[in-house]
Amino acid sequence: MLTDEMQALIRTFSAGAVATVNADGTPSVSPKATFVILDARTLAFGHIRSPGTVSNLRRNPAVEVCFTDIVRRRAVRVGGTAAVVRRGDADAALDAAFDAAWGLYRPHMGAYVTIAVTAAEMILSPAYDLGLSEDELRRTNLEKLNAL
C-alpha cells in the first residue's frame, strides 16, 4: 500500500496533518510529528497533547493524514482506520519502534495511535504540470526557506 517513495517522504517529513471527525460531524485537523512506519500497511503516532484527536478516534476511527514535502512540492495522503493503544498495552514491536524513533518523547506519550492504511496516494503540485522539474522546485523552495 505505502510504496517505497511514499515511505521515504513520510520518513523525511514525519509531521502529518491528521484529520478526524468531531462529535458534531465537523472536521478537525491537528499536526502530529511523532509518526513511525510499522510496515507498508501500518503507521502510528504518539499521543502527546492530543486529547481531541484521540477522543474523536475513539468515537469514530476513520482518519486521514497528509504528509507534505514542502521542498519538492509533493505529498502523501493516507486514509485508514485508527486504534488507540495505551502504552502499557502495546506489544514489544510497537514500543520498540517508538523507542528507536522518538525515545526522548516516549515518556510523554500516554498512548500510541496505530493506523491500518486502507488508501494511499501521492499528490504532486500543479507546478509539475507546468513543466517545472523537481530540481527547479527544490532550488526555488530552498531559496525561499533559506531567506526566512
Secondary structure, DSSP 8 states (H G I E B T S, - for coil): ---HHHHHHHHHS--EEEEEE-TTS-EEEEEE---EEEETTEEEEEESS-HHHHHHHHH--EEEEEEEETTTTEEEEEEEEEEEEEGGG--HHHHHHHHHHHTTTGGG-SEEEEEEEEEEEEEE-HHHHTT--HHHHHHHHHHHHHT-
